[in-house]
C-alpha cells in the first residue's frame, strides 16, 4: 500500500448527489495523487454506473428510502437498514479509511453511522438550503458540515458549519467568448433575444407544458428559445410539433454542451436543484426559477426563495407556470435594468471552487 489518505465517499441516488461526490473525489486526487478513494452507493441506483465511468471503485449497499406509497416495502426498510449498517462496518474494517464523506442519498446514512460507531471522522456535504432527515441526524456527530446556503445553523451545530458552496462542472460554466459559437451551434440569429429552458436530463413536465402553451406568444414576440425537453418528453413533443416546427424554436432532448446553451441565452428558465443553482450563480445570467414541487421536503422551493430574497432570481410557482411563465420571460427580455440587477446579484453568490475547498476540509479532519 502506497502513502496518501484513504477516503470513503458515500451517497448518490440522483445526479445532484453523484456529481458533487465525483467532483470532491477528483479534487482530493488533484491535491494529493496518492489518495485512495472508495465509493459506497445504493444498488440499482445511478451511482453504480456513473462512478465506475469516472474511474472510481464503488461498492453497493442494498438500501432504499422510505417509500411514501407502499407500506409493504416499508416493512423491509428496518431490515435493509440494519443489514446495510452491518455491511458498512465490514467495508470500513476492510478499507480502513482515514475519513468518510457523505453527500446525501440513501447510502450515506448507513455508511456514516457505521463510521461514527468505528470512530472514523466524517464530513457531510449538504447541497440544499433545507437539510434532509438523514443529514440532520448525522450532522450532530459530523466533524464538518459543508453547506451552500446561509442560515443552516437551524439544522446543524453552528461551530461545525463551513460555507463552501456546491461543486460544479467547470466545463459547463466556461462560457466566456462563446456566444457566437453557441448561436451557430443552435442555428440561431445574433439579432434576436434567446431564452434557454432546461428541466434537467429527465425533463420537467411543467416547463414543457408551459412552453407548449406559450409557443404562439414566443413566435409573436420574435424571440428564440432553446427548449431542452428531457428524455421522457422529447418524442411526444416532436410527434406533436414536428422536427422543424419554427426557426425560432430549437427543440432538443438533452444539452450535450451546457456551456454553449448557457452562452447562447439572454434569459434562463430552470428548475431549482442545488447543483443547477450553483452553476447559474457562476454563469451570471438573468434566471427565472420554477421549483419542482415533487421533491423531498419541497427543498427546491426553499433553494429558489434563498435567491429571490437576495434579488438574484425571478420566481414562478409550478402551479402558475402554464399561465404566466412565457409572459414573464418575454417581459424580462424587454427589461434591461432588471436583467442587469438579477445578473449582478446572482453573480455575488457564486462559489466556483467548492470542490477544492471541501477536499481540503476532508484532509483536515482525516486521522
Secondary structure, 3 states (H helix, E strand, C coil): CCCCCEEEEECCCCHHHHHHHHHHHHHHHHHCCCCEEEEEEECCCCHHHHHHHCCCEEEEECCCCCCCCCHHHHHCHHHHHHHHHHHHHHHHHHHCCCEEEECCCHHHHHHHHHHHHCCCCEEEEECCCCCCHHHHHHHCCCCEEEECCCCHHHCCCHHHEEECCCCCCHHHCCCCCCHHHHHHHCCCCCCCCEEEEECCCCCCHHHHHHHHHHHHHHHHCCCEEEEECCCCCHHHHHHHHCCCCECCEEEECCCCCHHHHHHHCCEEEECCCHHHHHHHHHHCCEEEECCCCCCHHHHHHHHHHHHHCCCCCEECCHHHHHHHHHHHHHHHHCCHHHHHHHHHHHHHCCCCCHHHHHHHHHHHHCC
